[in-house]
Amino acid sequence: MYHYLSNNSVLVLNTSYEAINICGVRRAIVLVLSGVATPEEYTNKIYRSPSTTVRIPAVIRLNKYIKISFKLITFSRKNIFLRDNYICHYCHNQFKPKELTIDHVLPKSKGGWNNWDNVVTACILCNKKKGNKTPEEAQMSLLKKPKTPNLPTYLQIIRNIGNHNKEWRKYLFLDY
């Protein structure tokens, strides 16, 4: 059951039912059990521990409205993977998160920064091959130039992921 808890995603809605995030199953269970969120949809899975049994939520809704600043998408490993659709920017293959790394297009040692415009998703092999070089020096080409995602792009990414989660569809306006 641990494997299921660590590898599946739960759609997080604001009190207004707008999609605001995706979190892991473990985080969703903590939010529900602590009274911060309410399950709206469930999967067909159950988590059992010695002291409790919990249905695994597919969609949760926060009980208190969170004002979201839509100016910037948070720079994080998860959001970089979402922006890049879990695709290595060098070999163009799609991977699971544990098989991916974050690559600095211009390495930090050469003045590169930790920001949206300088990082891409790379598989472990491609990142090792590129090493401490620029893509040109390593004779590797980028899938596309990295850029800061905006809110419509981020929501489109969430909708794309939601296409594969039937419980999410009505909250992402995929069922008309």
Secondary structure, DSSP 4 states (H G I P E B T S, - for coil): -HHHHHH-EEEEE-TTS-EEEEEEHHHHHHHHHTTSEEEEEEEEEEEE-SS-EEEEEEEEEESS------S-----HHHHHHHTTTB-TTT--B--GGGEEEEESS-GGGT--SSGGGEEEEEHHHHHHHTTS-TTTTT---SS------HHHHHHHHHHHHTT-TTTGGGGT---
